[in-house]
Amino acid sequence: MKFGKVENPGDIDFTLPPDHPGTKKVLRPTEGKLNIYIGCAKWNKADLKGFYPKGTKDELAYYATQFNSIELNATFYNNFPIETIESWYNKTPDHFRFFPKLHQGISHWKRLKDATDPTNVYLDGIAHLQEKLGMLFLQMPDNFGPKNWEILKNYLEEWPSGFPLGLELRHTGWYDGSWDSELLYEVLEKKNIAHIITDSAGRRDLLHMRLTTPTAFVRYNGANVDSDYTRLDDWFERLKIWSDEGVRNIYFFVHQNHEEASPLLSAYLIKKINDALGTEIKIPHNPKAS
């Protein structure tokens, strides 16, 4: 994970900024169920060193016994055969959810222009996750800025409502005040598209804290230092506040420079949420603690 990496994480102010004023207008306190999905970005054994017990034959099948979800980055690099997608569905329990990233051919190669056909191909395949499809997310490249607003707007407005979508923007111009971001928020709210928050050491500008739906989709990039845990403490407090204010879905996915720490951080956050909110989310097992 190179995005947002810094040489000296200890020099970074990791304080979470206050909510954007517009966040409160999309939240309405309710007694409805709070859906919480916390997981890693991948299930590859080479990345999650020490997580899998010796003799594990199927990494996804084991991963799904420990987590209720995964942020599926593999779909950014490949359009998988339907048989493979169906195998993911069959290997995971009923409660498990996938959060796949849209293919780079759509976001980075086409840059959303004339992207209807590749989008349809992608959706036709990923639809085989059926009810285990949590939310797709569209991540745009760093150099895709507000000058491309009309292209982004047209793509979002044509997005099929049957596929829940989150959007991650990385160009500084979307949030630095040089462009009227209310134009973006209006479309996201109208289309019920979640506005992804990215917490990364080197890109604090992406902590826009502007929800556009009652869904908080957070991509948390740790730095493999002790402050990763205190940062999670701060996120826990914010998520708790948001749940009181009306957030109905929390999707929180942990990334690391060295991914072997991701299950440990996820387990830490899950335990805090269970203790505070009375949820019973499975806490991932750490084989090294056995």
N, C-alpha and C positions, 0 to 999 in steps of 0.2 A: 504494500500500500504506500505509494509515493505521494499521493495527493495530500497537500496540507502538512507534509512532514517538515519538521524543523530540527536544527541541530541541538538546540538547548531548550527543551520544553519547560525547564524551570524558570525561564525568563518570560514566559507567556502569562498574561492575566486571563485566567480561565473563568472569571466571574460571568455567570449568565446575565445577559442584559434583561431589562424589564420587558414585559409583553408589549408588542405593538398595540397602539390604541384600538386598531380595528379588530383585534382578536376577540374582544369581549362581545362584539355584535354578532358573531356567528355561534356563540355558545349560549345555551339555554339550560339551566338546571333542570334535571329530570330524574325520575326514579328508575329509568330503564337500565338494562344490563350494561356493565362496563366490560368491553372486550379488550383483553390485553394479550399481545403477542410479542415475545422477546426471544431473539435468537442471534445466530451468527450469520456471516455472509456466505459461507461455503461449508461443505461437509468433507472436503478432501482430507484424507488421513495425513498426507505430507505436511499440510498447513497446521492442522490441529494436533500437533505432536503431544503424545501423552494422554489424549482424551479418550482414545479407543482402547478398550481392554485387549490384551493379547488374544489372538485367534478370531478377532472380529472379521467376518467374511463379507458383510455388506454394510458399508459405512453409512449410507442414508438410512437404512432400516434401523441401525443402532442409534444414530443421531435422533431419529424421530421418537425413540423411547425416552429421550432426555429433554428434548425441546418441543415446544408446540408450534414452531415456525422456523422458516429460514428465508433470508434475503437472498434470492437466487441470482447471483451475478453471472453465472455460467451462460445464461440466455442472452447476455450482451454480446458474447463472442461467437455463439453458434445458434443456428436454427436447428433444434434437435428433431429427429424423426418422431413421428407420432407414437411409435412403439416405445421409445425411450421415455417420453412424457407420461404415457400410460403406466409404465413400470414405476415411475416416481409415485404416481397416484396409488398404485397397488401395494407399494412397500410401506406406506405411511398410515397411521391410524386415522379414524374418522375426524378427530378434532384438529388434526394437523393442517397448517396453512402455508402455502408458498407465496412469496412476494417477488416475482420475477422482474428483472430489468429488461426494458425493451432493447431489441437488437441494435447494435451500433450502425447497421446499414440504414436504419431509420433516422437516428439522432445525429450521427457523426459523418456518415458518408453522404446521405441525401440531405441532411440538415433540415429535414421536414418538408423539403420541396419535392413535389411529385412523389410523395411517399405513401400514397394510398395503397398501391399494390403490395409493397413489402410489409406494410402494416397489416393488411388483410392476411397475408401468408403467415405472419407471426401469430396473429390472433387465432387463426384457424387451428394452429398447432397447440398453442398454450391453453385453448379452451378445453382440451382433453384433461386438464386438471380438475375440471368440473367444480364442485362445491369447495374443493380444497384450494382454489385460487383465491388468495386473500386480496391483494391489491397489486396491480402492475405499477411500475414507475418508470418515468421518462427522465433520463439524465442528459442534459444538454452540455456540450463541451465548453471549456473555459472561454473560448473566443466567440461564443454565440451570445451577442449582446443585444441591447434594446433596438439597434438599427434593424434587427430581424423581427421586430415585434409583429408586423402584419403576417409574416409567415407562421410564427408561433400561434398567434391568435386564430388564424384560419385552421390550423391543425387541431387545436384544442376544441374549437367550436364544432368540428366534424367528428370528434371522438365519439364512438358508440357508447351510449349510456349503460349498456349491459356489462361493461368491463370497468370496474373501479380503477381509478388512476391517481397516481401522485406525480408531482412535477418537482424536479431538482434543477435549479439554475445556478450557474457558477461564475458567470461574468460579473465583475464588480459593479458594472453600470446599472444592474437591475435594482440595487439596494443603496447606492451611495448618494441618492438625492438628485442625481443629474438627469433623471428621467421620471416621469409621472407613474410610479408603481401602482397607483390606484387603478389604472387601466388593466393591469395584470390581475389584481385582486378581484375586480369586477367579473372578469371572465371565469376565473377559477371558482368563485362563489356560484355563479350562474350554472356552471357545468358540474358542480359538486366534485371538483378535483382538489385533492389534498395538496397543500403547499409544504413540501419536504423541508425540514430543518436539518442542516448539516453542521455537526460540531467537530471541528478539526483545528488542531493547534495553530496551523499557519494561515487559516482563513476564517478569522473571527467575524468577518463581514457577512458570512453566510448564516449567522445566528439572527435571522430577521425576526423571529418570534411572532410571525404573523400567520395565524391559522386562518384558513379559508373555508373549512368545514369542521364539524365536531370530531375530526380525526387528527391526532398528533402522530405524524410519521417522522421519526428521528433516526438519522444515520450518525452514529456516535463513533468517531475515530480516535481511539486511544493512542498513547505514545509509549506504552510499556514502561511507565514510571509510576511511582506511588500516587501521584496526583490523579491518576485515572480513577481511583476510588473516591476521592473527595469530589471530583467532578460528577461522579454518579450520585453522590449524596445530594448535590445541588439539583441534578435532574430529577431525582426522586421527589424532592420538595416541590418542584415546579409541576411535575405530573400529578401530584396529589392535589395541588391547587386547581389545576385544570379539570381534574375529575370532579371536584366539587362544583366547578363553574359550568360543567356541561359537556366536557369531552366524553365521547362515547366509545372511541376506539383509540387505543395506544399501540402503535407499532414501533418497536425500538430495537434496532439492530446494531450489534457491536462489531467494530472492525479494530484491528491492531496492526502496527508495523510488523510484529511477529504474532501471527494469529493464534498461537498456542495459548495465549492468555485470554482469548475471547470467551471461552466457556466459563472461566473463573469470574470474569467481570459480569457476565450475564447472570451467573448464579447469585452473585452479590446483590444485584439490583432486584432480582426476582424475590429473594428472601425479604428484602426491605418492603417490597410492595405487598407480599403475602402478610407480613406482620402488621402492616398499617391498615390495609384495606380488607383483610379477611379473605383474600383470594386464595386459591389452592393450586397455583401454577406449579408444575413439577420443577423442583430445583435440580439442575443437572448434576450428575454424579462425577466426582473427580477421582479417577482411578489411582492417582498418585497418593491420595489420602487414605487409601485402603491398607 
